[in-house]
Amino acid sequence: MSQICRLLIWMCGFIIASATAQLISLLPWSALVIGVAAVITYSQGKSSNSMLLQVIAIGLAFGWGKCYFLG
């Protein structure tokens, strides 16, 4: 797969994960839910050398942080 395709897939994964985290942040205990999901996703991506899973984990954390700190 070309680098452009990988970059586009990572961008889409980040955007979708960020949007999902923003929706989940409306629920109570959202910090715990997203925190656990991000840690599990990142550790799975790290152990399997999957950059996409790592990008999704960062997108989850970013989306939650955006809603928490910026409203």
C-alpha positions as CSV (number, residue, x, y, z in Angstrom):
1,M,0.0,0.0,0.0
2,S,1.3,3.4,-0.8
3,Q,2.2,6.0,1.8
4,I,-0.6,8.3,0.7
5,C,-3.2,5.6,1.2
6,R,-1.8,4.8,4.7
7,L,-1.8,8.5,5.6
8,L,-5.4,8.8,4.4
9,I,-6.5,5.7,6.4
10,W,-4.7,7.1,9.5
11,M,-6.4,10.4,9.1
12,C,-9.8,8.8,8.7
13,G,-9.2,6.6,11.7
14,F,-8.2,9.7,13.8
15,I,-11.2,11.7,12.8
16,I,-13.7,8.9,13.4
17,A,-12.1,8.0,16.8
18,S,-12.2,11.7,17.8
19,A,-15.8,12.0,16.8
20,T,-16.7,8.8,18.7
21,A,-14.9,10.1,21.8
22,Q,-16.8,13.4,21.6
23,L,-20.1,11.4,21.5
24,I,-19.0,9.2,24.4
25,S,-18.0,12.3,26.4
26,L,-21.7,13.1,26.8
27,L,-22.1,10.0,29.0
28,P,-21.3,9.9,32.7
29,W,-17.9,8.2,33.5
30,S,-16.7,9.1,30.0
31,A,-13.2,9.8,31.2
32,L,-12.8,6.3,32.6
33,V,-14.4,4.6,29.6
34,I,-12.4,6.5,27.0
35,G,-9.2,6.2,29.1
36,V,-9.5,2.4,29.3
37,A,-10.4,2.1,25.7
38,A,-7.5,4.3,24.6
39,V,-5.0,2.4,26.8
40,I,-6.1,-1.0,25.6
41,T,-6.2,0.2,21.9
42,Y,-2.7,1.7,22.2
43,S,-1.2,-1.3,23.9
44,Q,-2.7,-3.6,21.3
45,G,-1.4,-1.4,18.5
46,K,2.1,-1.3,20.2
47,S,2.3,-5.1,20.6
48,S,1.1,-5.9,17.1
49,N,3.0,-3.0,15.5
50,S,-0.2,-1.5,14.1
51,M,0.2,2.2,13.6
52,L,-3.5,2.5,12.9
53,L,-4.5,1.3,16.3
54,Q,-2.1,3.7,17.9
55,V,-3.5,6.6,15.9
56,I,-7.1,5.6,16.9
57,A,-6.0,5.6,20.6
58,I,-4.6,9.1,20.2
59,G,-7.8,10.2,18.4
60,L,-9.9,8.9,21.3
61,A,-7.8,10.8,23.8
62,F,-7.8,14.0,21.7
63,G,-11.6,13.9,21.1
64,W,-12.3,13.5,24.8
65,G,-9.8,16.2,25.8
66,K,-11.3,18.6,23.2
67,C,-14.8,18.2,24.7
68,Y,-13.5,18.2,28.3
69,F,-11.3,21.3,28.1
70,L,-13.0,23.3,25.3
71,G,-16.6,22.4,26.0
